[in-house]
Amino acid sequence: MHPDTFLESERLYYRPIKPDDLDWLVEMRTPEPVARYLGGSRLQNRESLAERMKFYMECHEKYGIGLSIMSLRSTGE
């Protein structure tokens, strides 16, 4: 099993989101075509997402599940 993984399949593994993922989260959620469906730029900016990440990590600590990073087992992408 991949380090930090809590679930995996033949092709994928899932791990909890962690502070190092902030740049990736910002890149994925701040473009306007995405942000408009997630509360707009008011909620989808670096500062707001850094705060929101705390909630995502707390969910994993408390409940063992929450927003997760899904990656290909073959490449890590």
Residue frames as a rotation matrix with the C-alpha (Angstrom) as fourth column:
MET 1
0.584 0.812 0.000 0.00
0.812 -0.584 0.000 0.00
0.000 0.000 -1.000 0.00
HIS 2
-0.009 -0.536 0.844 1.22
0.460 -0.751 -0.473 3.50
0.888 0.384 0.253 -0.83
PRO 3
-0.764 -0.300 -0.571 2.28
0.642 -0.281 -0.713 5.65
0.053 -0.911 0.408 2.19
ASP 4
-0.863 0.458 -0.216 -0.60
-0.298 -0.804 -0.514 7.67
-0.409 -0.379 0.830 3.69
THR 5
-0.654 0.637 -0.408 -3.12
-0.366 0.205 0.908 5.63
0.662 0.743 0.099 1.68
PHE 6
-0.610 0.524 0.595 -6.41
-0.574 0.226 -0.787 4.80
-0.547 -0.821 0.162 3.34
LEU 7
0.490 0.745 0.452 -8.04
-0.091 0.559 -0.824 3.19
-0.867 0.363 0.342 0.29
GLU 8
-0.493 -0.625 -0.605 -6.74
-0.689 -0.144 0.710 1.71
-0.531 0.767 -0.360 -2.93
SER 9
0.728 0.658 0.191 -7.95
-0.329 0.580 -0.745 -0.15
-0.601 0.479 0.639 -5.96
GLU 10
0.511 -0.529 0.677 -6.22
0.741 0.670 -0.036 -1.89
-0.435 0.521 0.735 -8.83
ARG 11
0.184 -0.377 0.908 -5.51
0.822 -0.448 -0.353 1.42
0.539 0.811 0.228 -10.57
LEU 12
0.222 0.054 0.974 -5.87
-0.122 -0.989 0.083 4.12
0.967 -0.137 -0.213 -7.90
TYR 13
-0.333 -0.165 -0.928 -4.95
0.892 0.262 -0.367 5.05
0.304 -0.951 0.060 -4.39
TYR 14
0.478 0.581 0.659 -6.57
0.188 -0.800 0.569 7.63
0.858 -0.149 -0.492 -2.13
ARG 15
-0.411 -0.608 -0.679 -4.88
0.850 0.012 -0.526 9.56
0.329 -0.793 0.512 0.63
PRO 16
0.480 0.570 -0.667 -5.94
0.786 -0.617 0.038 12.35
-0.390 -0.543 -0.744 2.96
ILE 17
0.602 -0.254 0.757 -5.28
0.314 -0.796 -0.517 15.90
0.734 0.549 -0.400 1.83
LYS 18
0.307 -0.579 -0.756 -2.30
0.916 -0.034 0.399 17.51
-0.256 -0.815 0.520 3.58
PRO 19
0.526 -0.054 -0.849 -0.82
0.122 -0.983 0.138 21.02
-0.842 -0.176 -0.510 3.83
ASP 20
-0.558 -0.829 -0.042 1.60
0.024 -0.067 0.997 20.34
-0.830 0.555 0.058 0.96
ASP 21
-0.434 0.478 0.764 -1.42
0.880 0.407 0.245 20.01
-0.193 0.778 -0.597 -1.35
LEU 22
0.135 0.550 -0.824 -2.46
0.365 -0.801 -0.475 23.67
-0.921 -0.237 -0.309 -1.05
ASP 23
-0.552 -0.377 -0.744 -0.80
-0.485 -0.580 0.654 24.76
-0.678 0.722 0.138 -4.31
TRP 24
-0.966 0.230 0.118 -2.52
0.246 0.672 0.699 21.91
0.081 0.704 -0.706 -6.16
LEU 25
-0.214 0.947 -0.239 -5.90
0.896 0.094 -0.433 22.75
-0.388 -0.307 -0.869 -4.58
VAL 26
-0.025 0.126 -0.992 -5.54
-0.060 -0.990 -0.124 26.41
-0.998 0.056 0.032 -5.55
GLU 27
-0.836 -0.371 -0.405 -4.60
-0.415 -0.056 0.908 25.43
-0.359 0.927 -0.108 -9.10
MET 28
-0.845 0.523 0.113 -7.61
0.519 0.752 0.407 23.13
0.128 0.402 -0.907 -9.42
ARG 29
-0.101 0.930 -0.352 -10.28
0.978 0.029 -0.205 25.31
-0.180 -0.365 -0.913 -7.78
THR 30
-0.219 -0.011 -0.976 -9.49
0.294 -0.954 -0.055 28.95
-0.931 -0.299 0.212 -8.64
PRO 31
-0.980 -0.057 0.190 -10.02
0.198 -0.269 0.943 29.06
-0.002 0.961 0.275 -12.43
GLU 32
-0.663 0.745 -0.074 -13.30
-0.700 -0.653 -0.289 30.92
-0.264 -0.140 0.954 -13.04
PRO 33
-0.168 0.670 -0.723 -15.05
-0.681 0.451 0.577 28.05
0.712 0.590 0.380 -14.88
VAL 34
-0.354 0.000 -0.935 -14.53
0.494 0.849 -0.187 25.87
0.795 -0.528 -0.300 -11.77
ALA 35
-0.959 -0.144 -0.243 -14.76
0.282 -0.443 -0.851 28.49
0.015 -0.885 0.465 -9.01
ARG 36
-0.633 0.765 0.117 -18.18
-0.675 -0.620 0.400 29.70
0.379 0.174 0.909 -10.16
TYR 37
0.225 0.735 -0.640 -19.67
-0.239 0.678 0.695 26.32
0.945 -0.003 0.328 -9.14
LEU 38
-0.022 -0.340 -0.940 -17.84
0.812 0.542 -0.215 26.29
0.583 -0.768 0.265 -5.79
GLY 39
0.458 0.319 -0.830 -18.91
0.816 -0.522 0.249 29.65
-0.354 -0.791 -0.499 -4.37
GLY 40
0.888 -0.108 0.447 -16.91
0.211 -0.768 -0.605 31.92
0.408 0.632 -0.659 -6.66
SER 41
0.027 -0.985 0.170 -13.60
0.269 -0.156 -0.950 33.67
0.963 0.071 0.261 -6.09
ARG 42
0.261 0.135 0.956 -14.76
-0.786 -0.546 0.292 34.77
0.561 -0.827 -0.036 -2.63
LEU 43
0.763 0.087 0.640 -14.39
-0.512 0.686 0.517 31.15
-0.394 -0.722 0.568 -1.46
GLN 44
0.798 -0.466 0.382 -11.90
0.579 0.769 -0.271 29.84
-0.168 0.437 0.884 -4.01
ASN 45
0.630 -0.703 0.330 -8.72
-0.404 -0.660 -0.633 31.75
0.663 0.265 -0.700 -3.30
ARG 46
-0.206 -0.845 -0.493 -5.48
0.062 0.491 -0.869 30.83
0.977 -0.210 -0.049 -1.53
GLU 47
-0.777 -0.114 0.619 -6.44
-0.550 -0.354 -0.756 32.27
0.305 -0.928 0.212 1.86
SER 48
0.164 0.941 0.297 -9.92
-0.985 0.173 -0.004 30.72
-0.055 -0.292 0.955 1.95
LEU 49
0.621 0.048 -0.782 -8.67
-0.336 0.918 -0.210 27.38
0.708 0.394 0.586 0.70
ALA 50
-0.534 -0.837 -0.117 -5.89
-0.158 0.235 -0.959 27.29
0.831 -0.494 -0.258 3.31
GLU 51
-0.565 0.428 0.705 -8.57
-0.818 -0.178 -0.547 27.71
-0.108 -0.886 0.451 6.00
ARG 52
0.498 0.833 -0.240 -10.83
-0.863 0.504 -0.041 25.14
0.087 0.228 0.970 4.37
MET 53
0.043 -0.577 -0.816 -7.99
-0.327 0.763 -0.557 22.62
0.944 0.291 -0.156 4.26
LYS 54
-0.801 -0.286 0.526 -7.95
-0.569 0.091 -0.817 22.62
0.186 -0.954 -0.235 8.05
PHE 55
0.094 0.927 0.362 -11.55
-0.895 0.238 -0.377 21.38
-0.436 -0.289 0.852 7.99
TYR 56
0.586 0.100 -0.804 -10.72
-0.621 0.692 -0.367 18.72
0.520 0.715 0.468 5.39
MET 57
-0.414 -0.834 -0.366 -7.81
-0.299 0.504 -0.810 17.43
0.860 -0.226 -0.458 7.51
GLU 58
-0.650 0.261 0.713 -9.92
-0.740 -0.008 -0.672 17.47
-0.170 -0.965 0.199 10.69
CYS 59
0.471 0.860 -0.199 -12.52
-0.882 0.450 -0.139 15.29
-0.030 0.241 0.970 8.94
HIS 60
0.265 -0.450 -0.853 -9.87
-0.296 0.804 -0.516 12.67
0.918 0.389 0.080 8.24
GLU 61
-0.772 -0.601 0.206 -8.64
-0.344 0.123 -0.931 12.81
0.534 -0.790 -0.302 11.83
LYS 62
-0.483 0.661 0.574 -12.13
-0.802 -0.072 -0.593 12.60
-0.350 -0.747 0.565 13.37
TYR 63
0.451 0.880 0.150 -13.96
-0.669 0.445 -0.596 10.33
-0.591 0.168 0.789 10.92
GLY 64
-0.193 -0.637 0.746 -11.28
0.094 0.745 0.661 8.62
-0.977 0.198 -0.084 8.86
ILE 65
-0.190 0.161 0.968 -12.60
0.974 0.152 0.166 10.07
-0.120 0.975 -0.186 5.61
GLY 66
0.373 0.301 -0.878 -12.97
0.180 -0.951 -0.250 13.43
-0.910 -0.065 -0.409 3.88
LEU 67
0.880 -0.127 -0.458 -11.64
-0.469 -0.392 -0.792 15.32
-0.079 0.911 -0.405 0.86
SER 68
0.435 -0.702 0.563 -8.93
0.176 0.680 0.712 13.07
-0.883 -0.211 0.420 -0.54
ILE 69
-0.031 -0.552 -0.833 -6.28
-0.912 -0.326 0.250 13.03
-0.409 0.768 -0.493 -3.19
MET 70
0.738 0.269 0.618 -6.81
0.019 0.908 -0.418 10.31
-0.674 0.320 0.666 -5.80
SER 71
0.037 -0.819 -0.572 -3.73
-0.887 -0.290 0.358 9.24
-0.459 0.495 -0.738 -7.77
LEU 72
0.740 0.083 -0.668 -2.85
-0.498 0.735 -0.461 6.66
0.452 0.673 0.585 -10.34
ARG 73
0.807 -0.456 0.376 -0.87
-0.069 0.559 0.826 3.84
-0.587 -0.693 0.419 -8.78
SER 74
0.617 -0.555 0.558 1.25
0.784 0.492 -0.378 3.47
-0.065 0.671 0.739 -11.92
THR 75
0.002 -0.618 0.786 2.50
0.641 -0.603 -0.475 7.07
0.767 0.505 0.395 -12.11
GLY 76
-0.484 -0.126 -0.866 1.40
0.834 -0.367 -0.413 8.93
-0.266 -0.922 0.283 -8.97
GLU 77
-0.910 0.188 0.369 -0.41
0.037 -0.851 0.524 11.50
0.413 0.490 0.768 -11.12
